[in-house]
Amino acid sequence: MTAPERTANRDLDASVLNPLAEPPPRARVVIVGGGIIGCSVAYHLTRLGISDVVVLERGTLTNGTTWHAAGLVSRVRGTHTLTELSKINTSVYGGLTEETGIDVGFRQVGSLAVARTPARMDEYRYGPPIARSFGIEVHTLGPGEIAEAWPAAVVDDLAGGVLYPEDGTVNPGDAALGLAKGAVDRGARVVHGATVTGFRTTGGAVTAVLTDRGTIEAETVVLAAGLWTSEVARLAGLSVPLYPAEHVWVITEPAAGAQEHLPFLRDLDGYLYVRHYQGGYMIGAFEPVGKPRSPATIETTGFVEFGEDWDHFAPVLANARQRLPELRDIGLRHYLRAPESFTPDANFHLGEFPELRGMFIAAGMNSQGIIYGPGAGKALAEWIVSGGPTMDLTEVDVARSGHWSNNRSWLHARTAESLGRLYAMHWPAYQAGTARGVRRLPLVDRLASAGAAFGEAAGWERPAWFEPGATEEPAWGYDFDRPSWFEPVGEEMRVAREGVALFDLSPYSKFLVQGPGALAGLQRACTADVDTAPGRVTYTLLANDGGGIEMDPTVTRLDEQTFLVVAPTLYQRRTEAAIARSLPDDAVLTDVTSAHAVLHVAGPSSRELLQAVTDTDLSNEAFGFRDAKQIEVGWAHAWALRVSFTGELGWELYLPTEFAHGAYDAITAAGQAFGLRHAGAFAFDGLRLERGFRSWGHDMGAIDDPFSAGMGFAVAAGKHDAVGAKAIAARRDAPAERRLVSVFVTDPAPMLWHGEAVLLGGRHAGYVTSGAYGHTLGGAVGLAWVDEPVTGRLDAEVEVRDRRFPAVVDVRPFLDPAGTRLRS
């Protein structure tokens, strides 16, 4: 017998857990937080045989945010990684009652998302290919079929919808209790009423949790304290950007149209969801302008509600009444306004903190804790037990978020938008409209005058594309196939391939490693041999103990004891920690990201242009590929590195920020004779994908070995003392189970962005990791993981918005596979 539907439940019978009266003196794993996430981590740890687990809860179980969750259970999310994390939720919730005796009220009624516009329907069409990749049932519906599925709904304004019959609803508190009961039955322990006051660390690792009721020694600590996680992390000197906001739902009186078998309904264009609840409806909102709430204004006693705010909820309620006309004549019996926590990019935080070994996080669920709880708990438990991630978790890795983003004022401003981003249009390359301009390029004024359209990356305002001659900043016109930047980006790519283009790469993450131990430390950290003569650039990988790729920086030896390490913009925090772990005491690591501007001149005419502003010989014989030299550029001194991620002849110029304007002015003045054009991040990405260059965090990550990723060239033989060397050596000769390949869509119409399914022989074999339009090639191009050890070129198909297009995949890039342009 399924339990009655129940949310906003303050009366869980936690006595079935036999909670401890006092915290124990030690435990192998301490979990801070007794909500759905903390309980799930404990549950999955005990399933993996780790029973010495303690769950600490400041109040009582679920009293933070879990108690007022809406209980929606969805399996298909916007990417393959997120779907990998959500796909097990129905099986876990569906089995808890029999396993533990706790009836969690799971009802597998399905979910239905409806679209008011063709654009929204196009967005929804990205979901079915992901569903099919995971063997999840899905149906695309027209308005008439929606009316059959939801008889009480108005459908004449709809463009269509998507039905996932295997989704459902669950009682949130009971679900958490069931997970906790499963953990306790296998040896875990629960402590109520214990507040964490600090942590003890030794040698860069956490060793104990301090509470107001004693100290617990621990090997591993998991922060799963919901909206309080950022505040708890600060006690350990750690950064977690998440921030509270008000989330609202209402429950109606009984309604004739509210049938228990109905799938729960999402009307994203109306900013609302609707589910059956005790003979009536529950209506929830993710309104476009949310209401952030300072942590200092939220009581710590648990089960917090803020009272009614009908003016704020009125627009969403009006949309709900338009979709379900019977709501106009039905009363509302419960209004809930309570705190949730949101992150700046609407992805949660999961994994080990890069700065502190043994300290993990699972928090910032953006009101999706019930959806991700089982999968996030399982993934984190496997990481703890295995010593490393067992799946690609880059999208949710806490290290993606720089320390700069954990600023309460900035988070307050961004969270007003973050809440609504869950239901706003999920356009590719979408730019946030709030809290912009936090990090600015030294040349922002020059670039704006050149017609830059600025986009945000790790807080930096960097040019996405340029429209020369524009009198104001170009507007972002979103589209799944031909966005407003399509033509300008194509022209920028053409000029980079045929003439010369100027990029500002100042947001690159940049570090100096100096001292007597610098070389030894970098040799331990890097897969390649960086013991080169001064003035050489080495492309390398940073590996983990399992042989996976932690990062892919370049290392330039400036002199005997000084090295410049350059890594992707988005992974400044991760790179710093990865290098620091390998350095001895007589080496110093300094983050110089903000100290140096980087101008990149690329294209067949780049040598001629630069030669016009420097007296250094730039000939191929005097300045070869991967050479690095100090040169004069106009009135400035710069380190010039002959490398280019565009695949063309080019130089990266590193110079102190105060000299950036002078160097820029000299280059652009000389560039008039060569047809120099400014180019932005979109062209840069398109150029690198045509050339098949990998990008860490998009195309490869911590679970991928260098050889399957096509990065074996960055692994030096014989480096037995480097991190991960033994695991990498074992992978070198192991049969490849999958391969990262280049993919090209031979039909010129569609665009690739990310996550599109790749089919080999008619079956789903993988997905696109990053995509763009290859203007040089005349069609969409990208990189994709496929589950076959591809060794050459194969015919394939790519599924774009539920339509299949002919394509080819190849282990070699489609443009200049021999790399002659770089070396010319």
C-alpha positions in Angstrom: 0.0 0.0 0.0 1.6 3.3 -1.1 1.7 6.0 1.6 -0.4 9.1 1.1 1.3 11.9 -0.7 3.2 14.0 1.8 5.4 17.0 1.6 6.2 19.9 4.0 6.4 17.1 6.5 7.8 18.1 9.9 6.9 14.9 11.7 9.2 12.1 10.5 9.6 9.3 12.9 13.4 9.3 13.1 13.3 7.0 16.1 13.6 4.1 13.7 17.2 5.2 13.1 18.1 4.8 16.8 20.0 8.1 16.7 23.0 8.4 19.0 22.7 10.6 22.0 26.3 11.9 21.6 28.7 12.0 18.7 31.3 9.1 18.6 35.0 10.0 19.1 35.9 8.7 15.6 34.4 7.5 12.3 35.8 6.6 8.9 33.4 9.0 7.2 31.5 11.9 8.7 28.6 13.4 6.7 27.5 16.9 7.7 23.9 17.3 6.9 20.8 15.0 7.2 18.9 15.9 4.2 18.2 13.8 1.1 21.8 14.2 -0.1 23.6 13.4 3.1 21.3 10.4 3.6 22.0 9.2 0.1 25.8 9.4 0.5 25.5 7.3 3.7 23.2 4.8 2.0 25.5 4.2 -0.9 28.6 4.1 1.2 27.2 1.3 3.3 26.1 -0.5 0.2 29.7 -0.4 -0.9 30.8 -1.9 2.4 31.7 1.2 4.3 29.7 1.0 7.5 31.7 3.3 9.8 29.7 6.3 8.8 28.2 9.1 10.9 25.6 11.5 9.7 25.6 14.8 11.7 22.5 16.9 11.7 22.3 20.3 13.5 18.5 19.9 13.9 16.6 16.9 12.9 16.5 14.8 9.7 15.4 16.8 6.6 14.7 20.0 8.5 16.7 22.2 6.0 15.2 22.1 2.5 14.3 18.4 1.9 11.2 18.7 4.0 9.5 21.1 1.6 10.7 19.7 -1.7 8.0 19.1 -4.3 9.0 15.5 -4.7 9.4 15.5 -8.5 11.5 12.6 -9.9 12.9 13.1 -13.5 15.5 10.9 -15.2 16.5 12.7 -18.4 18.4 16.0 -17.9 20.1 18.4 -20.2 23.4 16.5 -20.7 24.6 13.0 -20.7 26.6 13.6 -17.5 23.6 14.9 -15.6 21.4 12.1 -16.9 24.0 9.6 -15.8 23.5 11.1 -12.3 19.7 11.2 -12.4 18.9 7.9 -14.2 18.9 5.7 -11.1 16.5 7.8 -9.0 13.4 5.8 -10.0 15.0 2.4 -9.3 16.3 3.6 -5.9 13.1 5.2 -4.7 11.1 2.3 -6.2 13.1 -0.2 -4.1 13.4 1.6 -0.8 10.0 0.5 0.7 10.7 -3.2 0.3 14.3 -2.8 1.4 13.7 -0.7 4.5 10.0 -0.9 5.4 9.8 2.9 5.0 7.0 3.7 2.5 8.4 6.6 0.5 5.2 7.1 -1.5 6.9 6.6 -4.9 4.4 6.9 -7.8 5.7 6.3 -11.3 3.1 8.5 -13.0 5.5 10.0 -15.6 6.3 13.6 -16.4 5.1 15.9 -19.3 6.8 19.0 -20.4 4.8 21.3 -22.6 6.1 24.0 -25.0 4.3 27.3 -25.7 6.7 28.3 -28.5 8.4 26.5 -31.4 11.8 27.5 -29.8 10.9 25.8 -26.6 9.8 22.7 -28.5 13.2 22.8 -30.3 14.8 22.8 -26.9 12.8 19.8 -25.8 13.8 17.8 -28.9 17.4 17.6 -27.5 16.0 15.3 -24.8 14.7 12.2 -26.6 18.2 11.3 -28.1 19.7 11.4 -24.6 16.8 9.3 -23.4 17.3 6.7 -26.1 21.1 6.7 -25.3 20.2 5.5 -21.8 17.3 3.2 -22.8 14.7 5.5 -21.2 11.2 5.6 -22.7 10.2 8.9 -24.3 7.3 10.2 -26.5 7.1 13.5 -28.4 3.5 14.7 -28.3 1.3 17.1 -30.3 -1.3 19.3 -28.7 -4.0 16.7 -29.2 -2.0 14.0 -27.5 -1.3 16.4 -24.6 -5.0 16.9 -24.2 -5.4 13.1 -23.8 -2.6 12.9 -21.3 -3.9 16.0 -19.3 -7.6 16.5 -20.0 -7.9 19.5 -17.7 -5.2 21.4 -19.5 -5.7 24.1 -22.3 -3.6 23.0 -25.2 -4.6 25.2 -28.2 -1.6 27.5 -27.6 1.0 24.8 -27.4 3.6 23.8 -29.9 3.9 20.3 -28.5 5.4 18.5 -25.5 7.6 15.5 -24.4 6.3 12.7 -22.2 8.6 10.6 -20.0 6.4 7.8 -18.7 8.9 6.3 -16.2 9.3 9.5 -14.2 7.2 10.1 -11.0 6.8 11.6 -7.6 7.9 10.7 -4.1 7.4 11.9 -0.6 10.7 13.8 0.0 11.0 13.4 3.8 10.1 9.7 3.7 12.6 9.2 0.9 15.4 10.7 3.0 14.3 8.6 6.0 14.3 5.5 3.8 17.8 6.1 2.6 18.9 6.8 6.2 17.2 3.6 7.4 19.0 1.6 4.7 22.3 3.1 5.9 21.6 2.5 9.6 20.6 -1.1 8.9 24.1 -1.6 7.5 25.9 0.0 10.4 25.8 3.8 9.8 24.9 6.1 12.7 22.9 9.3 13.0 23.4 12.1 15.5 20.8 14.9 15.9 21.4 18.3 17.5 25.2 18.6 16.8 26.5 21.8 15.3 29.8 21.8 13.4 32.1 24.5 14.7 35.3 23.8 12.8 37.6 21.2 11.3 41.1 19.9 12.1 43.5 19.5 9.2 47.0 18.1 9.1 49.4 18.0 6.1 46.8 19.2 3.6 44.1 16.7 4.7 41.1 16.9 7.0 41.5 14.8 10.1 38.6 15.7 12.4 35.2 17.5 12.7 34.8 19.8 15.6 31.2 20.2 17.0 29.6 21.9 20.0 29.3 18.4 21.5 32.8 17.1 21.0 35.4 16.2 18.3 35.0 13.4 15.8 38.3 12.1 14.2 37.6 11.2 10.6 39.4 10.1 7.4 36.8 11.6 5.2 34.3 14.4 5.6 31.3 15.1 3.3 29.7 18.6 3.4 26.0 18.0 2.5 24.5 20.8 4.6 22.3 22.3 1.8 22.0 26.0 1.8 24.4 26.2 4.8 27.2 24.4 3.0 29.0 27.5 2.0 29.0 28.8 5.6 30.3 25.4 6.9 33.0 25.3 4.3 34.3 28.7 5.3 35.2 27.1 8.7 37.8 25.0 6.8 38.9 28.0 4.7 37.2 26.5 1.6 35.2 28.2 -1.1 31.7 27.1 -2.1 29.6 29.5 -4.3 26.0 28.9 -3.5 23.4 31.2 -2.1 19.8 30.9 -0.7 16.7 32.0 -2.5 13.0 31.7 -1.8 11.2 28.9 -3.5 7.4 28.9 -3.6 4.6 26.4 -4.1 0.9 26.3 -3.2 -1.5 23.4 -2.7 -5.1 23.7 -3.9 -8.4 22.5 -2.6 -9.6 19.2 -4.2 -10.1 19.5 -7.9 -12.1 17.4 -10.4 -9.3 17.4 -12.9 -6.6 16.4 -10.4 -6.3 12.7 -11.0 -3.7 10.6 -9.2 -2.5 8.9 -12.4 -1.6 12.2 -14.1 2.0 12.8 -15.0 3.4 15.8 -13.3 3.3 18.8 -15.7 6.0 21.3 -16.5 5.1 24.5 -18.3 8.5 26.1 -18.5 7.3 29.1 -20.5 4.8 29.8 -17.7 7.6 29.3 -15.1 5.6 26.6 -13.3 5.1 23.0 -12.5 2.0 21.1 -11.4 1.5 17.8 -9.8 -1.3 15.9 -8.2 -1.4 16.2 -4.5 -4.0 14.7 -2.2 -6.9 15.1 -4.6 -5.8 18.6 -5.6 -2.8 20.3 -7.2 0.5 21.4 -6.1 1.7 24.4 -8.2 5.4 25.5 -7.9 7.3 28.4 -9.4 10.7 29.1 -10.9 10.0 32.7 -11.7 12.3 34.8 -13.9 13.3 37.2 -11.2 13.9 35.2 -8.0 14.2 36.5 -4.5 17.7 35.9 -3.0 17.9 35.7 0.7 21.0 36.5 2.8 22.0 33.5 4.9 22.1 35.9 7.9 18.3 36.4 7.6 17.5 32.7 7.8 16.9 31.0 11.1 19.1 28.0 11.9 16.4 26.3 13.9 15.1 24.3 10.9 11.7 24.0 9.1 11.9 27.7 8.1 9.1 29.4 6.3 8.9 33.1 5.4 5.2 33.6 5.1 3.0 34.5 2.1 4.0 36.9 -0.7 1.1 36.8 -3.1 2.2 39.8 -5.1 5.4 37.9 -6.1 3.6 34.7 -6.9 0.7 36.3 -8.8 2.2 36.2 -12.3 2.9 32.5 -12.0 -0.5 31.8 -10.6 -2.1 33.6 -13.5 -0.1 31.4 -15.9 -1.3 28.3 -14.0 -4.9 29.4 -14.2 -4.5 30.0 -18.0 -3.1 26.5 -18.4 -5.7 24.9 -16.0 -8.9 26.9 -16.1 -10.5 25.1 -13.2 -7.9 26.7 -10.9 -9.9 30.0 -11.2 -12.7 28.5 -9.1 -10.6 26.5 -6.6 -9.3 27.7 -3.3 -5.7 27.5 -2.1 -5.1 25.7 1.2 -1.4 26.0 1.7 1.1 28.6 0.6 4.8 27.7 1.2 7.7 30.1 0.8 10.9 28.6 2.1 14.7 28.7 1.4 16.5 26.7 -1.2 20.1 27.1 -2.4 21.3 28.0 -5.9 24.7 28.1 -7.7 25.8 30.8 -10.2 25.8 28.4 -13.2 22.8 26.3 -12.0 24.9 23.1 -11.6 25.5 21.6 -8.2 28.8 20.9 -6.5 30.0 17.4 -6.1 33.4 15.9 -5.4 36.6 16.4 -3.4 37.9 19.9 -2.7 41.1 20.4 -4.6 42.7 22.2 -1.7 42.0 19.7 1.1 42.3 15.9 0.8 39.5 13.9 2.3 37.0 16.8 2.3 34.1 16.3 -0.1 31.0 18.2 -1.0 27.5 17.4 -2.3 25.4 20.5 -2.2 23.9 23.4 -4.1 21.3 21.3 -5.8 19.3 24.2 -7.3 16.0 22.8 -6.0 16.7 19.4 -7.7 17.9 17.4 -4.7 15.2 14.8 -5.0 16.1 14.3 -8.7 19.8 14.0 -8.2 19.9 12.6 -4.6 20.3 8.9 -5.4 22.8 9.4 -8.2 24.9 12.1 -6.5 25.1 9.9 -3.4 26.2 6.9 -5.4 28.8 8.9 -7.4 30.3 10.4 -4.3 30.3 7.2 -2.4 32.1 5.5 -5.3 34.7 8.3 -5.4 35.4 8.0 -1.7 35.8 4.2 -1.9 37.7 4.1 -5.2 40.0 7.0 -4.5 38.8 8.9 -7.6 35.7 9.6 -9.6 34.1 6.6 -11.4 32.3 8.8 -14.0 32.7 12.2 -15.6 31.8 14.8 -13.0 33.5 17.8 -14.6 30.1 19.7 -15.0 29.5 19.6 -11.2 33.1 19.6 -9.9 33.4 22.3 -7.2 36.8 23.2 -8.6 35.2 24.8 -11.6 34.2 27.7 -9.4 37.0 30.1 -8.6 37.4 31.7 -5.2 36.3 35.0 -6.7 32.8 33.7 -7.1 32.2 33.1 -3.4 31.4 36.7 -2.7 28.0 37.1 -1.0 27.2 40.4 -2.7 27.9 39.0 -6.1 26.0 35.8 -5.4 23.1 37.8 -4.1 22.9 39.7 -7.4 23.3 36.5 -9.6 20.9 34.4 -7.6 18.0 36.6 -8.6 18.5 35.1 -12.0 19.9 31.7 -11.1 16.5 30.5 -9.7 14.7 31.4 -12.9 17.4 29.8 -15.2 15.9 26.4 -14.4 12.8 27.2 -16.4 14.1 29.9 -18.8 15.0 29.0 -22.3 18.2 27.0 -22.3 19.8 28.6 -25.3 23.3 27.4 -26.3 25.9 29.9 -25.2 23.3 31.8 -23.1 24.7 34.8 -21.2 23.5 35.8 -17.8 22.2 39.3 -17.5 22.9 39.8 -13.8 26.1 40.4 -11.8 28.2 41.1 -14.9 31.6 42.8 -15.2 33.1 41.3 -12.1 36.4 40.6 -14.0 37.5 42.9 -16.8 40.2 42.6 -19.4 43.0 45.3 -19.4 42.0 46.1 -23.0 38.2 46.2 -22.5 38.0 49.8 -23.8 39.9 49.0 -27.0 38.0 45.8 -27.6 34.6 47.5 -27.1 35.6 50.2 -29.7 36.5 47.4 -32.1 32.9 46.1 -31.9 33.2 43.3 -29.3 30.2 41.4 -28.1 31.2 40.4 -24.6 30.5 37.0 -23.0 31.2 35.8 -19.6 33.7 33.0 -18.8 34.7 32.4 -15.2 33.6 35.9 -14.4 35.7 37.5 -17.2 34.1 39.7 -19.7 35.8 38.5 -22.9 34.9 39.0 -26.6 32.7 36.3 -28.0 32.7 37.8 -31.5 33.2 41.2 -33.2 31.1 43.4 -35.4 33.5 46.0 -36.8 32.0 49.4 -37.1 29.2 48.8 -34.6 28.3 51.9 -32.6 27.1 49.9 -29.6 27.7 46.4 -28.2 26.2 43.8 -30.5 23.1 42.1 -29.2 23.0 38.4 -28.5 20.4 36.8 -30.8 20.0 33.2 -29.8 19.0 30.3 -32.1 19.8 26.6 -32.2 21.1 26.7 -35.8 21.9 30.2 -36.9 22.4 32.6 -33.9 23.2 36.2 -34.6 26.9 35.7 -34.4 27.0 33.0 -37.1 28.1 35.2 -40.0 30.6 37.4 -38.1 32.2 34.2 -36.5 32.5 32.7 -40.0 34.3 35.8 -41.2 36.7 35.7 -38.2 37.5 32.1 -38.9 38.1 32.8 -42.6 40.5 35.6 -41.8 42.4 33.4 -39.3 42.7 30.7 -42.0 43.6 33.0 -44.8 45.2 36.2 -43.3 45.7 37.2 -39.7 43.4 37.5 -36.7 44.0 39.0 -33.3 42.6 37.3 -30.1 42.7 38.5 -26.5 43.5 35.4 -24.4 44.2 37.3 -21.2 41.7 35.2 -19.2 44.0 32.1 -19.5 44.9 30.7 -16.1 48.6 31.5 -15.7 51.1 30.4 -13.0 54.8 30.8 -12.3 56.7 27.9 -10.7 60.0 29.0 -9.4 62.9 27.8 -7.2 65.5 25.1 -7.0 62.7 22.4 -6.8 60.6 23.8 -9.6 61.8 21.3 -12.2 61.6 18.3 -9.9 58.1 19.2 -8.9 56.8 19.8 -12.4 58.5 16.6 -13.6 56.5 14.7 -11.0 53.2 16.6 -11.9 53.5 16.3 -15.7 53.2 13.4 -18.1 55.6 15.0 -20.6 59.2 15.7 -20.1 59.5 19.4 -19.2 63.3 19.2 -18.6 63.9 21.2 -21.8 66.3 24.0 -22.6 65.1 27.4 -21.6 62.9 28.9 -24.2 60.8 25.8 -25.1 57.1 25.2 -24.7 55.9 21.7 -23.7 52.3 20.6 -24.1 51.6 18.2 -21.3 49.0 16.5 -19.1 48.6 16.5 -15.4 47.4 13.0 -14.4 45.8 11.5 -11.3 46.8 8.3 -9.5 44.4 6.4 -11.7 46.0 7.6 -14.9 43.2 9.9 -15.8 43.7 13.4 -17.2 43.5 16.1 -14.5 44.5 19.0 -16.8 46.3 19.8 -20.0 48.5 22.9 -19.6 51.5 24.1 -21.5 54.7 24.5 -19.5 57.3 26.9 -20.8 60.7 26.9 -19.3 61.8 30.6 -19.0 65.1 29.9 -17.3 66.7 27.1 -15.3 64.4 27.6 -12.2 61.4 29.4 -13.7 58.5 27.9 -15.6 55.3 29.4 -16.9 52.3 27.1 -16.7 49.2 28.1 -18.8 45.8 26.3 -18.5 42.2 26.8 -19.5 40.4 29.9 -18.2 37.7 27.9 -16.4 40.1 25.8 -14.4 42.3 28.2 -12.5 41.5 26.8 -9.1 41.8 23.2 -10.2 45.1 23.7 -12.0 46.7 25.5 -9.0 45.8 22.7 -6.7 47.0 20.0 -9.0 50.4 21.6 -9.4 50.8 22.5 -5.8 50.3 18.8 -4.7 53.5 17.8 -6.5 55.8 20.7 -5.5 58.6 20.3 -2.9 59.3 22.8 -0.2 61.9 24.6 -2.3 59.5 25.5 -5.1 57.1 28.4 -5.1 53.8 28.5 -7.1 52.4 32.0 -7.9 49.1 32.7 -9.7 49.9 35.4 -12.2 46.6 35.2 -14.1 45.7 38.8 -13.4 49.3 40.1 -13.9 49.7 39.3 -17.5 47.7 40.2 -20.6 47.9 37.7 -23.5 47.5 38.8 -27.2 47.4 36.1 -29.8 48.2 36.8 -33.4 47.3 33.9 -35.6 47.0 33.1 -39.3 49.3 32.8 -42.4 50.2 36.5 -42.3 50.9 36.6 -38.6 54.7 36.4 -39.1 54.7 39.3 -41.4 52.5 41.4 -39.1 54.6 40.7 -36.0 57.8 41.2 -37.8 56.6 44.8 -38.5 56.5 45.5 -34.7 59.6 43.7 -33.5 63.2 43.4 -34.5 63.4 39.8 -33.4 63.9 37.4 -36.3 60.6 35.5 -36.6 61.7 33.2 -39.4 61.0 29.5 -39.1 64.7 28.9 -38.8 65.2 31.4 -36.0 61.9 31.1 -34.2 60.6 27.5 -34.5 57.4 25.9 -33.5 57.1 25.8 -29.7 60.0 28.2 -29.2 59.6 30.9 -26.5 61.6 34.2 -26.5 61.5 37.6 -24.9 60.8 40.1 -27.7 60.0 43.8 -28.0 56.5 44.6 -29.3 56.2 48.3 -30.0 57.2 49.9 -26.7 56.6 46.7 -24.6 58.6 43.6 -23.7 56.7 40.3 -24.0 57.3 36.7 -23.8 56.4 35.4 -27.3 55.4 31.7 -27.5 55.1 30.2 -30.9 52.0 28.1 -30.4 48.4 28.4 -31.5 45.2 26.6 -30.5 43.7 27.7 -33.8 45.9 25.3 -35.8 47.5 28.1 -37.7 50.9 29.8 -37.6 50.7 32.1 -34.6 52.3 33.6 -31.5 50.9 34.1 -28.0 52.3 37.3 -26.4 52.5 37.5 -22.6 53.2 40.9 -21.2 52.5 42.8 -18.0 49.0 44.3 -18.0 50.3 47.9 -17.8 51.9 47.5 -21.2 49.0 45.8 -22.9 47.6 49.0 -24.5 50.9 50.0 -26.1 51.4 46.5 -27.6 47.9 46.3 -28.8 48.1 49.7 -30.5 51.3 48.8 -32.2 49.9 45.5 -33.5 46.6 47.0 -34.7 48.3 49.9 -36.4 50.6 47.6 -38.3 47.8 45.1 -38.9 46.0 47.5 -41.2 48.4 46.7 -44.0 47.6 43.0 -43.6 43.8 43.0 -43.2 44.0 42.2 -39.5 40.6 41.4 -38.0 39.7 41.0 -34.3 38.3 37.6 -33.4 36.6 36.2 -30.4 36.0 33.1 -28.3 33.5 31.6 -30.7 35.9 31.7 -33.6 38.7 30.4 -31.5 36.6 27.4 -30.5 35.5 26.7 -34.0 39.1 26.9 -35.3 40.3 24.4 -32.7 37.5 22.0 -33.4 38.2 22.0 -37.1 41.8 21.1 -36.1 40.6 18.5 -33.6 42.3 20.1 -30.6 40.9 18.8 -27.3 39.7 21.0 -24.4 39.9 19.8 -20.9 36.5 19.8 -19.1 34.7 19.5 -22.4 36.3 16.7 -24.3 38.4 14.9 -21.7 38.6 14.7 -18.0 39.6 12.9 -14.8 38.3 9.5 -15.9 39.8 9.5 -19.4 43.2 8.0 -20.2 45.5 9.8 -22.6 45.5 7.1 -25.2 41.7 6.8 -25.7 41.6 10.6 -25.7 44.1 10.8 -28.5 46.7 12.5 -26.2 49.3 9.8 -26.1 51.8 12.2 -27.7 51.8 14.2 -24.4 53.1 11.2 -22.4 56.8 10.7 -22.2 58.1 7.2 -22.0 60.2 6.3 -19.0 58.8 8.8 -16.5 58.2 6.3 -13.8 58.0 8.8 -10.9 55.4 11.0 -12.3 51.9 11.1 -10.8 49.8 8.3 -12.4 52.7 6.9 -14.4 52.1 3.3 -13.4 48.4 3.5 -14.2 49.1 5.2 -17.5 51.7 2.6 -18.5 49.0 -0.1 -17.8 46.5 1.8 -20.0 49.0 2.2 -22.8 48.8 -1.4 -23.9 45.2 -2.1 -22.8 42.6 -2.6 -25.5 40.7 0.6 -26.1 37.0 0.3 -25.2 36.1 3.7 -26.5 37.7 6.6 -28.4 37.5 10.4 -28.7 37.1 11.2 -32.3 36.5 14.1 -34.6 33.0 14.3 -36.1 31.8 16.2 -39.1 28.1 16.6 -40.3 28.1 16.4 -44.1 24.7 18.1 -44.3 25.5 21.8 -43.9 22.2 22.7 -42.2 22.5 21.7 -38.6 24.7 23.1 -35.8 26.5 21.1 -33.2 26.8 22.4 -29.7 27.2 19.7 -27.1 25.6 16.4 -26.2 24.2 15.4 -29.6 24.0 11.6 -30.0 26.4 9.9 -32.4 25.2 6.7 -34.1 27.4 4.0 -35.7 25.6 1.4 -37.7 22.3 2.9 -36.6 22.9 2.4 -32.9 23.6 5.0 -30.2 27.4 4.8 -29.8 28.3 8.1 -28.1 27.8 11.8 -27.9 29.4 15.1 -29.0 31.5 16.6 -26.2 31.9 20.0 -27.9 30.7 21.3 -31.2 30.7 24.4 -33.5 30.2 25.3 -37.1 33.2 24.5 -39.2 33.0 27.4 -41.6 36.3 26.3 -43.3 34.8 22.8 -43.8 31.3 23.9 -44.7 29.4 22.1 -41.9 29.1 21.4 -38.2 32.2 19.9 -36.6 33.1 18.7 -33.1 34.6 16.0 -31.0 32.8 13.0 -29.6 33.3 10.0 -27.4 32.2 6.7 -29.1 32.1 3.3 -27.5 34.2 1.7 -30.3 38.0 1.6 -30.7 37.9 3.6 -33.9 41.1 3.5 -35.9 40.2 5.4 -39.0 37.3 7.1 -40.7 33.7 5.7 -40.4 30.3 6.7 -41.7 28.0 7.8 -38.9 24.9 9.8 -38.0 24.4 12.6 -35.6 21.1 13.1 -33.9 20.3 16.8 -33.6 17.0 17.8 -32.0 15.5 14.3 -32.6 16.6 14.3 -36.3 19.3 12.2 -37.8 21.9 13.7 -40.2 24.7 11.9 -42.1 28.1 12.4 -40.7 31.6 11.0 -40.6 33.9 10.3 -37.6 37.7 10.0 -37.7 40.5 9.7 -35.3 42.3 12.4 -37.3 41.1 16.0 -37.6 39.4 17.0 -40.7 41.6 20.0 -41.3 45.4 19.8 -41.7 45.8 16.5 -39.9 49.6 16.6 -40.3 49.8 20.0 -38.6 51.8 21.7 -41.3 50.2 25.1 -40.8 51.4 25.4 -37.3 54.9 24.6 -38.3 55.2 26.6 -41.5 
